[in-house]
Amino acid sequence: MDQQSGKHEDGEDRTHEGSTQLDQPSRSRAENEHRTNPDRPKGSKARNEIAEWVKALAIAALLVLVIRWFLFAPFIVEGQSMEPNFFTGERLIVNKIIYDIRAPKHGEVIVFEVPDQGRDFIKRVIGVPGDKIKYEGDDLYINGEKVEEPYLAEAIAAAKARGELYNTREGFPNDTVTEDTVPAGTVLAFGDNRSNSQDSRMIGFVQYDRIVGRADFIFWPLDKLKFVKHG
């Protein structure tokens, strides 16, 4: 029994030794793979990070295009027609979507296309559809009632202190624009600098579909950084 048991043990020993010898190449391959595998996750991680950056930049570019063309647009003030509230060289953000939601209101500062001149104007809404307008000297009447213009109060007061009218040009209606009631789908728009502004007194009513949007924010120069006051 002992001899048989010893043989049996010898067999087990031999079998175990053989198994150990067979496993050594496998361990070597595993060690080699262990040494080489760490580089693969690093490369894969780098590629993933690059892919994420590309996607983020693509999304950002798309958002810029959407914002630029559909929601907001920059506008540069040129000329003196909106002084003393806006000056040449100031840069504004124009809200392009607001009038897709609602109609323009009195006193709002708008930017609109003037196809005959191939450029955009910035003016203030004086009359909306159905309003009967009379503008004489420095006095504005809407539907028979005199209306104050707080955005011009200081300028008008300064002119009166000099014994002058602030507005030294034509009133409304006039020989160029004889209709005194604002038609549907249009607004009446004047420049704040009434003595030096080409506006609805000369070019007529502004069609809704010509309005680019409402001037909402001055972002340049930095010392003029502020939201635009309307009305």
Number of C-alpha atoms within 10 A of each C-alpha: 6 8 8 9 10 11 12 12 13 12 12 12 12 12 12 12 12 11 11 11 11 11 11 11 11 11 11 11 11 12 12 11 11 11 10 10 11 10 10 10 10 11 11 11 11 12 12 12 12 12 12 12 12 12 12 12 12 12 12 12 12 12 12 14 13 12 15 14 11 12 15 22 17 14 18 16 17 16 15 17 24 23 17 13 13 21 15 13 13 17 22 24 20 23 21 22 15 15 16 10 7 8 13 22 17 15 19 19 26 22 21 20 17 14 9 7 8 7 9 18 22 28 26 24 22 25 27 23 16 15 19 18 23 21 19 15 15 16 13 19 18 16 14 11 11 13 11 13 16 12 15 19 10 12 17 17 14 14 13 13 10 9 9 12 17 19 19 13 13 16 17 20 20 14 11 13 14 11 15 17 19 20 18 12 14 21 27 26 28 23 23 25 20 21 15 16 19 16 21 21 23 16 14 18 21 21 15 17 11 14 21 22 24 27 27 20 18 22 16 15 11 10 8 13 14 13 13 17 13 17 16
